[in-house]
Amino acid sequence: MPQMSKVELYAANRRDHRGGMSMRELERKHGVTWRTVRKALDSSWPEPRKKLPPRATGWIRTSR
């Protein structure tokens, strides 16, 4: 199965669920966990990605 975006995955989960598939069948078909299936059925949009904190640089500057 080709890689799809989360929005497409959520839409496919909702469509298949309306067609009569159980949550366990959705997990197996789309290769996701039950939590992802539950989130897809509860909300039409996935939650936005969290911002990562800024990373420190690898350089340590010391005065010589």
mmCIF file as gemmi writes it, N, C-alpha and C atoms, coordinates in Angstrom:
data_model
loop_
_atom_site.group_PDB
_atom_site.id
_atom_site.type_symbol
_atom_site.label_atom_id
_atom_site.label_alt_id
_atom_site.label_comp_id
_atom_site.label_asym_id
_atom_site.label_entity_id
_atom_site.label_seq_id
_atom_site.pdbx_PDB_ins_code
_atom_site.Cartn_x
_atom_site.Cartn_y
_atom_site.Cartn_z
_atom_site.occupancy
_atom_site.B_iso_or_equiv
_atom_site.pdbx_formal_charge
_atom_site.auth_seq_id
_atom_site.auth_asym_id
_atom_site.pdbx_PDB_model_num
ATOM 1 N N . MET Axp A 1 ? 0.847 -1.177 0 1 0 ? 1 A 1
ATOM 2 C CA . MET Axp A 1 ? 0 0 0 1 0 ? 1 A 1
ATOM 3 C C . MET Axp A 1 ? 0.893 1.242 0 1 0 ? 1 A 1
ATOM 4 N N . PRO Axp A 2 ? 0.651 2.194 -0.9 1 0 ? 2 A 1
ATOM 5 C CA . PRO Axp A 2 ? 1.481 3.395 -0.933 1 0 ? 2 A 1
ATOM 6 C C . PRO Axp A 2 ? 1.268 4.258 0.312 1 0 ? 2 A 1
ATOM 7 N N . GLN Axp A 3 ? 2.313 5.01 0.652 1 0 ? 3 A 1
ATOM 8 C CA . GLN Axp A 3 ? 2.247 5.89 1.816 1 0 ? 3 A 1
ATOM 9 C C . GLN Axp A 3 ? 1.232 7.002 1.551 1 0 ? 3 A 1
ATOM 10 N N . MET Axp A 4 ? 0.373 7.281 2.522 1 0 ? 4 A 1
ATOM 11 C CA . MET Axp A 4 ? -0.616 8.343 2.364 1 0 ? 4 A 1
ATOM 12 C C . MET Axp A 4 ? -0.474 9.328 3.517 1 0 ? 4 A 1
ATOM 13 N N . SER Axp A 5 ? -0.983 10.526 3.306 1 0 ? 5 A 1
ATOM 14 C CA . SER Axp A 5 ? -0.912 11.536 4.355 1 0 ? 5 A 1
ATOM 15 C C . SER Axp A 5 ? -1.878 11.164 5.482 1 0 ? 5 A 1
ATOM 16 N N . LYS Axp A 6 ? -1.694 11.809 6.627 1 0 ? 6 A 1
ATOM 17 C CA . LYS Axp A 6 ? -2.576 11.509 7.755 1 0 ? 6 A 1
ATOM 18 C C . LYS Axp A 6 ? -4.019 11.891 7.467 1 0 ? 6 A 1
ATOM 19 N N . VAL Axp A 7 ? -4.21 12.986 6.735 1 0 ? 7 A 1
ATOM 20 C CA . VAL Axp A 7 ? -5.575 13.407 6.396 1 0 ? 7 A 1
ATOM 21 C C . VAL Axp A 7 ? -6.242 12.335 5.538 1 0 ? 7 A 1
ATOM 22 N N . GLU Axp A 8 ? -5.5 11.804 4.559 1 0 ? 8 A 1
ATOM 23 C CA . GLU Axp A 8 ? -6.043 10.734 3.71 1 0 ? 8 A 1
ATOM 24 C C . GLU Axp A 8 ? -6.293 9.468 4.509 1 0 ? 8 A 1
ATOM 25 N N . LEU Axp A 9 ? -5.39 9.157 5.437 1 0 ? 9 A 1
ATOM 26 C CA . LEU Axp A 9 ? -5.544 7.976 6.283 1 0 ? 9 A 1
ATOM 27 C C . LEU Axp A 9 ? -6.794 8.097 7.156 1 0 ? 9 A 1
ATOM 28 N N . TYR Axp A 10 ? -6.983 9.27 7.76 1 0 ? 10 A 1
ATOM 29 C CA . TYR Axp A 10 ? -8.169 9.493 8.593 1 0 ? 10 A 1
ATOM 30 C C . TYR Axp A 10 ? -9.441 9.351 7.759 1 0 ? 10 A 1
ATOM 31 N N . ALA Axp A 11 ? -9.435 9.91 6.543 1 0 ? 11 A 1
ATOM 32 C CA . ALA Axp A 11 ? -10.609 9.821 5.667 1 0 ? 11 A 1
ATOM 33 C C . ALA Axp A 11 ? -10.888 8.369 5.276 1 0 ? 11 A 1
ATOM 34 N N . ALA Axp A 12 ? -9.828 7.614 4.976 1 0 ? 12 A 1
ATOM 35 C CA . ALA Axp A 12 ? -10.009 6.208 4.601 1 0 ? 12 A 1
ATOM 36 C C . ALA Axp A 12 ? -10.552 5.398 5.772 1 0 ? 12 A 1
ATOM 37 N N . ASN Axp A 13 ? -10.057 5.67 6.982 1 0 ? 13 A 1
ATOM 38 C CA . ASN Axp A 13 ? -10.565 4.979 8.166 1 0 ? 13 A 1
ATOM 39 C C . ASN Axp A 13 ? -12.046 5.27 8.376 1 0 ? 13 A 1
ATOM 40 N N . ARG Axp A 14 ? -12.443 6.531 8.261 1 0 ? 14 A 1
ATOM 41 C CA . ARG Axp A 14 ? -13.858 6.881 8.45 1 0 ? 14 A 1
ATOM 42 C C . ARG Axp A 14 ? -14.723 6.259 7.361 1 0 ? 14 A 1
ATOM 43 N N . ARG Axp A 15 ? -14.252 6.291 6.113 1 0 ? 15 A 1
ATOM 44 C CA . ARG Axp A 15 ? -15.019 5.722 4.997 1 0 ? 15 A 1
ATOM 45 C C . ARG Axp A 15 ? -15.232 4.221 5.187 1 0 ? 15 A 1
ATOM 46 N N . ASP Axp A 16 ? -14.144 3.511 5.547 1 0 ? 16 A 1
ATOM 47 C CA . ASP Axp A 16 ? -14.26 2.072 5.736 1 0 ? 16 A 1
ATOM 48 C C . ASP Axp A 16 ? -15.123 1.733 6.951 1 0 ? 16 A 1
ATOM 49 N N . HIS Axp A 17 ? -15.046 2.549 7.992 1 0 ? 17 A 1
ATOM 50 C CA . HIS Axp A 17 ? -15.864 2.306 9.181 1 0 ? 17 A 1
ATOM 51 C C . HIS Axp A 17 ? -17.351 2.493 8.852 1 0 ? 17 A 1
ATOM 52 N N . ARG Axp A 18 ? -17.654 3.527 8.061 1 0 ? 18 A 1
ATOM 53 C CA . ARG Axp A 18 ? -19.05 3.716 7.632 1 0 ? 18 A 1
ATOM 54 C C . ARG Axp A 18 ? -19.515 2.545 6.774 1 0 ? 18 A 1
ATOM 55 N N . GLY Axp A 19 ? -18.571 1.913 6.069 1 0 ? 19 A 1
ATOM 56 C CA . GLY Axp A 19 ? -18.904 0.752 5.238 1 0 ? 19 A 1
ATOM 57 C C . GLY Axp A 19 ? -19.122 -0.521 6.034 1 0 ? 19 A 1
ATOM 58 N N . GLY Axp A 20 ? -18.866 -0.478 7.341 1 0 ? 20 A 1
ATOM 59 C CA . GLY Axp A 20 ? -19.166 -1.622 8.188 1 0 ? 20 A 1
ATOM 60 C C . GLY Axp A 20 ? -17.962 -2.349 8.762 1 0 ? 20 A 1
ATOM 61 N N . MET Axp A 21 ? -16.749 -1.849 8.518 1 0 ? 21 A 1
ATOM 62 C CA . MET Axp A 21 ? -15.565 -2.514 9.06 1 0 ? 21 A 1
ATOM 63 C C . MET Axp A 21 ? -15.42 -2.208 10.546 1 0 ? 21 A 1
ATOM 64 N N . SER Axp A 22 ? -14.938 -3.2 11.291 1 0 ? 22 A 1
ATOM 65 C CA . SER Axp A 22 ? -14.699 -2.997 12.714 1 0 ? 22 A 1
ATOM 66 C C . SER Axp A 22 ? -13.374 -2.273 12.909 1 0 ? 22 A 1
ATOM 67 N N . MET Axp A 23 ? -13.146 -1.813 14.137 1 0 ? 23 A 1
ATOM 68 C CA . MET Axp A 23 ? -11.892 -1.117 14.442 1 0 ? 23 A 1
ATOM 69 C C . MET Axp A 23 ? -10.7 -2.044 14.24 1 0 ? 23 A 1
ATOM 70 N N . ARG Axp A 24 ? -10.826 -3.283 14.615 1 0 ? 24 A 1
ATOM 71 C CA . ARG Axp A 24 ? -9.719 -4.228 14.451 1 0 ? 24 A 1
ATOM 72 C C . ARG Axp A 24 ? -9.405 -4.462 12.979 1 0 ? 24 A 1
ATOM 73 N N . GLU Axp A 25 ? -10.44 -4.538 12.149 1 0 ? 25 A 1
ATOM 74 C CA . GLU Axp A 25 ? -10.208 -4.684 10.712 1 0 ? 25 A 1
ATOM 75 C C . GLU Axp A 25 ? -9.519 -3.447 10.138 1 0 ? 25 A 1
ATOM 76 N N . LEU Axp A 26 ? -9.907 -2.272 10.629 1 0 ? 26 A 1
ATOM 77 C CA . LEU Axp A 26 ? -9.266 -1.034 10.171 1 0 ? 26 A 1
ATOM 78 C C . LEU Axp A 26 ? -7.793 -1.011 10.553 1 0 ? 26 A 1
ATOM 79 N N . GLU Axp A 27 ? -7.482 -1.473 11.768 1 0 ? 27 A 1
ATOM 80 C CA . GLU Axp A 27 ? -6.084 -1.534 12.213 1 0 ? 27 A 1
ATOM 81 C C . GLU Axp A 27 ? -5.253 -2.372 11.247 1 0 ? 27 A 1
ATOM 82 N N . ARG Axp A 28 ? -5.766 -3.545 10.935 1 0 ? 28 A 1
ATOM 83 C CA . ARG Axp A 28 ? -5.025 -4.467 10.066 1 0 ? 28 A 1
ATOM 84 C C . ARG Axp A 28 ? -4.906 -3.938 8.642 1 0 ? 28 A 1
ATOM 85 N N . LYS Axp A 29 ? -5.992 -3.399 8.101 1 0 ? 29 A 1
ATOM 86 C CA . LYS Axp A 29 ? -5.997 -2.935 6.719 1 0 ? 29 A 1
ATOM 87 C C . LYS Axp A 29 ? -5.035 -1.768 6.517 1 0 ? 29 A 1
ATOM 88 N N . HIS Axp A 30 ? -5.056 -0.802 7.454 1 0 ? 30 A 1
ATOM 89 C CA . HIS Axp A 30 ? -4.272 0.413 7.279 1 0 ? 30 A 1
ATOM 90 C C . HIS Axp A 30 ? -2.934 0.369 8.007 1 0 ? 30 A 1
ATOM 91 N N . GLY Axp A 31 ? -2.688 -0.673 8.796 1 0 ? 31 A 1
ATOM 92 C CA . GLY Axp A 31 ? -1.411 -0.831 9.466 1 0 ? 31 A 1
ATOM 93 C C . GLY Axp A 31 ? -1.15 0.202 10.545 1 0 ? 31 A 1
ATOM 94 N N . VAL Axp A 32 ? -2.186 0.526 11.309 1 0 ? 32 A 1
ATOM 95 C CA . VAL Axp A 32 ? -2.056 1.506 12.385 1 0 ? 32 A 1
ATOM 96 C C . VAL Axp A 32 ? -2.554 0.899 13.69 1 0 ? 32 A 1
ATOM 97 N N . THR Axp A 33 ? -2.316 1.596 14.807 1 0 ? 33 A 1
ATOM 98 C CA . THR Axp A 33 ? -2.755 1.112 16.107 1 0 ? 33 A 1
ATOM 99 C C . THR Axp A 33 ? -4.207 1.517 16.368 1 0 ? 33 A 1
ATOM 100 N N . TRP Axp A 34 ? -4.774 0.943 17.416 1 0 ? 34 A 1
ATOM 101 C CA . TRP Axp A 34 ? -6.168 1.239 17.741 1 0 ? 34 A 1
ATOM 102 C C . TRP Axp A 34 ? -6.34 2.7 18.144 1 0 ? 34 A 1
ATOM 103 N N . ARG Axp A 35 ? -5.301 3.303 18.712 1 0 ? 35 A 1
ATOM 104 C CA . ARG Axp A 35 ? -5.411 4.719 19.097 1 0 ? 35 A 1
ATOM 105 C C . ARG Axp A 35 ? -5.533 5.618 17.873 1 0 ? 35 A 1
ATOM 106 N N . THR Axp A 36 ? -4.787 5.292 16.83 1 0 ? 36 A 1
ATOM 107 C CA . THR Axp A 36 ? -4.884 6.08 15.602 1 0 ? 36 A 1
ATOM 108 C C . THR Axp A 36 ? -6.264 5.925 14.981 1 0 ? 36 A 1
ATOM 109 N N . VAL Axp A 37 ? -6.797 4.714 14.983 1 0 ? 37 A 1
ATOM 110 C CA . VAL Axp A 37 ? -8.144 4.483 14.45 1 0 ? 37 A 1
ATOM 111 C C . VAL Axp A 37 ? -9.16 5.267 15.27 1 0 ? 37 A 1
ATOM 112 N N . ARG Axp A 38 ? -9.044 5.24 16.583 1 0 ? 38 A 1
ATOM 113 C CA . ARG Axp A 38 ? -9.97 5.963 17.462 1 0 ? 38 A 1
ATOM 114 C C . ARG Axp A 38 ? -9.903 7.462 17.196 1 0 ? 38 A 1
ATOM 115 N N . LYS Axp A 39 ? -8.685 8.014 17.059 1 0 ? 39 A 1
ATOM 116 C CA . LYS Axp A 39 ? -8.534 9.443 16.765 1 0 ? 39 A 1
ATOM 117 C C . LYS Axp A 39 ? -9.156 9.791 15.42 1 0 ? 39 A 1
ATOM 118 N N . ALA Axp A 40 ? -8.997 8.902 14.439 1 0 ? 40 A 1
ATOM 119 C CA . ALA Axp A 40 ? -9.564 9.149 13.114 1 0 ? 40 A 1
ATOM 120 C C . ALA Axp A 40 ? -11.086 9.151 13.154 1 0 ? 40 A 1
ATOM 121 N N . LEU Axp A 41 ? -11.665 8.29 13.959 1 0 ? 41 A 1
ATOM 122 C CA . LEU Axp A 41 ? -13.124 8.224 14.031 1 0 ? 41 A 1
ATOM 123 C C . LEU Axp A 41 ? -13.694 9.369 14.868 1 0 ? 41 A 1
ATOM 124 N N . ASP Axp A 42 ? -12.913 9.881 15.813 1 0 ? 42 A 1
ATOM 125 C CA . ASP Axp A 42 ? -13.383 10.965 16.667 1 0 ? 42 A 1
ATOM 126 C C . ASP Axp A 42 ? -13.249 12.337 16.019 1 0 ? 42 A 1
ATOM 127 N N . SER Axp A 43 ? -12.246 12.518 15.162 1 0 ? 43 A 1
ATOM 128 C CA . SER Axp A 43 ? -11.971 13.831 14.603 1 0 ? 43 A 1
ATOM 129 C C . SER Axp A 43 ? -11.687 13.707 13.114 1 0 ? 43 A 1
ATOM 130 N N . SER Axp A 44 ? -12.142 14.677 12.333 1 0 ? 44 A 1
ATOM 131 C CA . SER Axp A 44 ? -11.902 14.618 10.899 1 0 ? 44 A 1
ATOM 132 C C . SER Axp A 44 ? -10.519 15.135 10.528 1 0 ? 44 A 1
ATOM 133 N N . TRP Axp A 45 ? -9.86 15.868 11.417 1 0 ? 45 A 1
ATOM 134 C CA . TRP Axp A 45 ? -8.524 16.387 11.146 1 0 ? 45 A 1
ATOM 135 C C . TRP Axp A 45 ? -7.546 15.868 12.178 1 0 ? 45 A 1
ATOM 136 N N . PRO Axp A 46 ? -6.369 15.418 11.748 1 0 ? 46 A 1
ATOM 137 C CA . PRO Axp A 46 ? -5.349 15.004 12.719 1 0 ? 46 A 1
ATOM 138 C C . PRO Axp A 46 ? -4.827 16.211 13.482 1 0 ? 46 A 1
ATOM 139 N N . GLU Axp A 47 ? -4.377 15.976 14.701 1 0 ? 47 A 1
ATOM 140 C CA . GLU Axp A 47 ? -3.847 17.095 15.473 1 0 ? 47 A 1
ATOM 141 C C . GLU Axp A 47 ? -2.522 17.55 14.866 1 0 ? 47 A 1
ATOM 142 N N . PRO Axp A 48 ? -2.245 18.85 14.934 1 0 ? 48 A 1
ATOM 143 C CA . PRO Axp A 48 ? -1.016 19.346 14.313 1 0 ? 48 A 1
ATOM 144 C C . PRO Axp A 48 ? 0.226 18.812 15.01 1 0 ? 48 A 1
ATOM 145 N N . ARG Axp A 49 ? 1.312 18.769 14.26 1 0 ? 49 A 1
ATOM 146 C CA . ARG Axp A 49 ? 2.567 18.303 14.837 1 0 ? 49 A 1
ATOM 147 C C . ARG Axp A 49 ? 3.056 19.289 15.881 1 0 ? 49 A 1
ATOM 148 N N . LYS Axp A 50 ? 3.703 18.748 16.899 1 0 ? 50 A 1
ATOM 149 C CA . LYS Axp A 50 ? 4.236 19.591 17.955 1 0 ? 50 A 1
ATOM 150 C C . LYS Axp A 50 ? 5.539 20.226 17.495 1 0 ? 50 A 1
ATOM 151 N N . LYS Axp A 51 ? 5.762 21.456 17.924 1 0 ? 51 A 1
ATOM 152 C CA . LYS Axp A 51 ? 7.013 22.135 17.61 1 0 ? 51 A 1
ATOM 153 C C . LYS Axp A 51 ? 8.114 21.571 18.492 1 0 ? 51 A 1
ATOM 154 N N . LEU Axp A 52 ? 9.254 21.309 17.89 1 0 ? 52 A 1
ATOM 155 C CA . LEU Axp A 52 ? 10.388 20.818 18.648 1 0 ? 52 A 1
ATOM 156 C C . LEU Axp A 52 ? 11.127 21.996 19.273 1 0 ? 52 A 1
ATOM 157 N N . PRO Axp A 53 ? 11.681 21.818 20.465 1 0 ? 53 A 1
ATOM 158 C CA . PRO Axp A 53 ? 12.458 22.895 21.056 1 0 ? 53 A 1
ATOM 159 C C . PRO Axp A 53 ? 13.743 23.106 20.257 1 0 ? 53 A 1
ATOM 160 N N . PRO Axp A 54 ? 14.269 24.309 20.26 1 0 ? 54 A 1
ATOM 161 C CA . PRO Axp A 54 ? 15.503 24.541 19.512 1 0 ? 54 A 1
ATOM 162 C C . PRO Axp A 54 ? 16.645 23.699 20.058 1 0 ? 54 A 1
ATOM 163 N N . ARG Axp A 55 ? 17.448 23.18 19.143 1 0 ? 55 A 1
ATOM 164 C CA . ARG Axp A 55 ? 18.555 22.322 19.542 1 0 ? 55 A 1
ATOM 165 C C . ARG Axp A 55 ? 19.8 23.166 19.794 1 0 ? 55 A 1
ATOM 166 N N . ALA Axp A 56 ? 20.551 22.743 20.767 1 0 ? 56 A 1
ATOM 167 C CA . ALA Axp A 56 ? 21.82 23.399 21.034 1 0 ? 56 A 1
ATOM 168 C C . ALA Axp A 56 ? 22.818 22.993 19.953 1 0 ? 56 A 1
ATOM 169 N N . THR Axp A 57 ? 23.739 23.87 19.662 1 0 ? 57 A 1
ATOM 170 C CA . THR Axp A 57 ? 24.731 23.54 18.651 1 0 ? 57 A 1
ATOM 171 C C . THR Axp A 57 ? 25.749 22.562 19.23 1 0 ? 57 A 1
ATOM 172 N N . GLY Axp A 58 ? 26.446 21.891 18.368 1 0 ? 58 A 1
ATOM 173 C CA . GLY Axp A 58 ? 27.444 20.931 18.805 1 0 ? 58 A 1
ATOM 174 C C . GLY Axp A 58 ? 28.772 21.59 19.148 1 0 ? 58 A 1
ATOM 175 N N . TRP Axp A 59 ? 28.916 22.855 18.842 1 0 ? 59 A 1
ATOM 176 C CA . TRP Axp A 59 ? 30.169 23.563 19.092 1 0 ? 59 A 1
ATOM 177 C C . TRP Axp A 59 ? 30.177 24.162 20.483 1 0 ? 59 A 1
ATOM 178 N N . ILE Axp A 60 ? 31.251 23.937 21.181 1 0 ? 60 A 1
ATOM 179 C CA . ILE Axp A 60 ? 31.427 24.575 22.487 1 0 ? 60 A 1
ATOM 180 C C . ILE Axp A 60 ? 32.569 25.57 22.316 1 0 ? 60 A 1
ATOM 181 N N . ARG Axp A 61 ? 32.259 26.798 22.507 1 0 ? 61 A 1
ATOM 182 C CA . ARG Axp A 61 ? 33.27 27.83 22.317 1 0 ? 61 A 1
ATOM 183 C C . ARG Axp A 61 ? 33.94 28.162 23.635 1 0 ? 61 A 1
ATOM 184 N N . THR Axp A 62 ? 35.208 28.029 23.642 1 0 ? 62 A 1
ATOM 185 C CA . THR Axp A 62 ? 35.979 28.405 24.832 1 0 ? 62 A 1
ATOM 186 C C . THR Axp A 62 ? 37.027 29.408 24.398 1 0 ? 62 A 1
ATOM 187 N N . SER Axp A 63 ? 37.32 30.321 25.233 1 0 ? 63 A 1
ATOM 188 C CA . SER Axp A 63 ? 38.36 31.306 24.903 1 0 ? 63 A 1
ATOM 189 C C . SER Axp A 63 ? 39.715 30.758 25.315 1 0 ? 63 A 1
ATOM 190 N N . ARG Axp A 64 ? 40.641 30.863 24.436 1 0 ? 64 A 1
ATOM 191 C CA . ARG Axp A 64 ? 41.989 30.329 24.701 1 0 ? 64 A 1
ATOM 192 C C . ARG Axp A 64 ? 42.989 31.436 24.805 1 0 ? 64 A 1
